[in-house]
């Protein structure tokens, strides 16, 4: 039991985390009642509820009205700094969930000034634009727009991405390895169109990810941007940690 001079709510957070680890609770398993936890650790109901709210915000716990407090389902994790690039589907499967995608639109278009600058190509250069709604266990998670260099991937518009993975097509169909690139993550807010597709409220906070991938010869393969629900996907930057150390992350 964690005690001492730290604030009661912080102590309650650590006690809950420790209880989950020591008892090997997995997602969907129920914690003791609030009364039992207060008695176990000698803390007030207000401190315990503050800790539960905090851990719910961090997606460690979930509260079910009239039922109790449970270990939250693991969210898919996108790792950076581990030297291995994984697509959305691989990330979702590795967390024990089922990925799916709905193609919102796809087709060849001319690169505008913004896309041309990001990809290092001429304005009006032909690119393949693919917009997909990515889902986890059938629930909308991410709205992703990919711009693929048609010089590097000729004929890519002929693929049916309602059935095929863009990542797999680039890697296996064109024998291209994503050797390097850049990626940034920031906070944005949903507009009405995004909110409608993602099942959120206009103005809600979301992750905004964008980046460029290149092959070993330095050619730009893809520019991508994604609007992502933070309650259904998370990002982790690792340095020297094994990718399967998910339980230690929270």
C-alpha positions in Angstrom: 0.0 0.0 0.0 1.3 3.4 -1.0 1.2 5.9 1.9 3.2 8.8 3.3 3.3 12.5 2.5 2.0 12.4 -1.0 -1.5 13.8 -1.6 -4.3 11.2 -0.8 -5.6 11.2 -4.4 -2.1 10.5 -5.8 -1.6 7.7 -3.3 -5.0 6.2 -4.4 -3.8 6.3 -8.0 -0.7 4.3 -7.2 -2.7 1.9 -5.0 -5.1 1.1 -7.8 -2.3 0.6 -10.3 -0.5 -1.6 -7.9 -3.6 -3.6 -7.2 -4.2 -4.2 -10.9 -0.6 -5.4 -11.4 -0.3 -7.6 -8.3 -3.6 -9.3 -9.0 -2.9 -9.7 -12.7 -6.2 -8.0 -13.7 -6.7 -7.8 -17.5 -9.1 -5.7 -19.5 -12.7 -6.0 -18.6 -12.1 -7.3 -15.1 -13.8 -5.6 -12.2 -12.1 -3.8 -9.3 -13.4 -4.1 -5.7 -16.2 -1.8 -4.6 -15.4 1.7 -3.7 -16.2 0.9 0.0 -13.8 -2.1 -0.1 -11.0 -0.1 -1.7 -11.4 2.7 0.8 -11.1 0.3 3.7 -8.2 -1.6 2.1 -6.1 1.5 1.8 -7.5 3.7 4.6 -8.4 6.5 2.2 -11.5 8.7 1.9 -14.2 8.2 -0.7 -13.4 11.6 -2.3 -9.7 10.7 -2.7 -10.6 7.4 -4.3 -13.1 8.9 -6.7 -10.6 11.5 -7.7 -8.1 8.8 -8.5 -10.7 6.8 -10.5 -11.6 9.9 -12.5 -7.9 10.5 -13.3 -7.3 6.9 -14.3 -10.5 6.9 -16.4 -9.2 10.0 -18.2 -5.9 8.1 -18.8 -8.0 5.1 -20.2 -6.6 2.8 -17.5 -10.1 2.3 -16.0 -13.7 2.6 -17.1 -16.7 3.2 -14.9 -20.0 1.5 -15.7 -23.0 3.2 -14.1 -24.7 0.9 -11.6 -22.1 -1.8 -12.1 -18.7 -0.6 -10.9 -15.1 0.1 -12.0 -13.3 -2.0 -14.6 -9.9 -2.3 -16.2 -10.3 -0.5 -19.6 -9.7 -2.3 -22.8 -6.2 -1.8 -24.2 -6.1 0.8 -27.0 -4.0 0.2 -30.1 -0.6 1.8 -29.7 1.5 3.5 -32.4 5.2 3.4 -31.4 8.0 5.7 -32.5 11.7 5.4 -32.0 11.8 1.6 -32.2 13.2 1.2 -35.7 10.2 -0.7 -37.1 7.4 0.8 -39.1 4.0 -0.8 -38.6 0.8 0.1 -40.4 -2.5 0.8 -38.7 -3.9 -2.7 -39.1 -0.7 -4.3 -37.6 -0.9 -1.9 -34.7 -4.5 -2.8 -34.0 -4.0 -6.5 -34.3 -1.0 -6.5 -32.0 -3.2 -5.0 -29.3 -5.7 -7.9 -29.7 -8.3 -5.9 -31.6 -9.8 -6.2 -35.1 -9.1 -3.4 -37.7 -11.3 -2.5 -40.6 -11.5 0.4 -43.0 -14.2 2.2 -45.0 -13.0 4.0 -48.1 -14.5 7.5 -48.1 -12.9 8.5 -51.4 -10.0 7.5 -53.7 -8.6 8.7 -57.0 -5.8 10.4 -58.8 -5.5 14.2 -58.5 -3.0 17.0 -58.9 -0.9 18.0 -55.9 -1.6 21.4 -54.6 1.1 23.7 -53.3 0.9 22.4 -49.7 1.1 18.7 -50.7 3.8 19.4 -53.3 6.0 21.2 -50.6 5.5 18.3 -48.1 6.4 15.7 -50.7 9.1 17.6 -52.5 7.4 17.3 -55.9 6.1 19.8 -58.5 2.7 21.5 -58.1 0.2 19.7 -60.3 2.3 16.4 -60.1 -0.1 13.5 -60.2 -0.7 11.9 -56.8 -3.1 9.1 -55.6 -5.4 10.4 -52.9 -7.0 7.9 -50.5 -9.3 8.9 -47.7 -10.3 6.2 -45.3 -12.2 5.9 -42.0 -10.2 3.5 -39.9 -12.1 1.4 -37.3 -11.2 -0.6 -34.2 -13.7 -3.4 -33.4 -16.1 -1.7 -35.7 -15.9 1.7 -33.9 -14.6 4.7 -35.8 -11.1 5.6 -34.7 -9.2 7.6 -37.3 -9.9 9.6 -40.5 -6.8 9.2 -42.6 -5.8 10.9 -45.9 -2.9 9.5 -47.8 -1.2 11.1 -50.8 0.9 8.5 -52.7 3.6 9.5 -55.3 2.5 7.9 -58.6 6.0 8.0 -60.0 7.1 5.6 -57.2 3.8 3.5 -57.2 2.5 3.6 -60.8 -0.9 2.1 -61.3 -1.8 2.2 -57.6 -5.2 3.7 -58.4 -6.3 0.3 -59.8 -6.2 -1.3 -56.3 -9.4 -1.8 -54.2 -8.5 -0.3 -50.8 -11.8 -1.4 -49.4 -10.2 -4.9 -49.4 -6.5 -4.2 -49.6 -4.1 -2.5 -47.1 -2.2 0.5 -48.5 0.8 -0.4 -46.3 0.9 -3.9 -47.7 0.5 -2.8 -51.3 3.3 -0.4 -51.0 5.5 -2.9 -49.2 4.7 -6.1 -51.0 3.2 -5.0 -54.3 5.9 -2.4 -55.1 8.7 -4.0 -53.0 9.3 -0.7 -51.2 10.6 -0.4 -47.7 9.9 2.8 -45.7 13.5 3.6 -44.8 13.0 7.0 -43.2 10.9 10.1 -43.1 9.3 12.4 -40.5 6.2 12.4 -38.4 4.6 15.0 -36.2 1.7 14.9 -33.7 -0.3 17.8 -32.4 -3.8 18.6 -31.0 -6.6 19.7 -33.3 -10.4 20.0 -33.1 -13.0 18.2 -35.1 -14.9 20.1 -37.8 -18.5 19.1 -38.6 -17.5 16.7 -41.4 -14.9 14.9 -39.3 -17.2 14.7 -36.3 -19.9 13.1 -38.4 -17.6 10.4 -39.7 -15.8 9.8 -36.4 -19.0 9.9 -34.2 -17.7 12.8 -32.2 -18.9 16.3 -31.4 -17.7 19.3 -33.5 -15.0 21.1 -31.6 -13.9 18.0 -29.6 -10.1 17.7 -29.1 -8.3 15.1 -31.3 -4.8 14.1 -32.3 -3.6 15.4 -35.6 -0.8 13.4 -37.1 1.0 14.2 -40.4 4.2 12.9 -41.9 6.2 11.8 -45.0 7.7 8.4 -45.7 10.6 7.9 -48.1 12.4 4.8 -49.5 16.1 4.0 -49.1 16.9 6.2 -52.2 15.3 9.2 -50.6 12.2 9.2 -52.9 9.0 10.4 -51.3 6.5 7.5 -51.2 3.7 9.1 -49.3 2.4 12.2 -47.4 -0.3 11.4 -44.9 -2.4 13.2 -42.4 -4.8 11.7 -39.8 -7.4 13.0 -37.4 -7.6 10.5 -34.5 -9.9 10.0 -31.5 -7.6 9.9 -28.4 -10.0 7.6 -26.5 -9.5 4.8 -29.1 -5.8 5.1 -30.1 -2.6 6.2 -28.4 0.9 7.1 -29.2 4.1 6.1 -27.4 7.7 7.2 -28.1 10.2 4.5 -26.9 13.9 4.6 -26.5 15.6 1.3 -25.7 12.3 -0.4 -24.6 10.9 -3.5 -26.2 7.7 -2.9 -28.1 5.8 -5.5 -26.1 6.2 -3.6 -22.8 2.7 -2.2 -22.9 1.8 -3.0 -19.3 4.6 -0.8 -18.1 3.4 2.2 -20.0 0.6 3.1 -17.7 
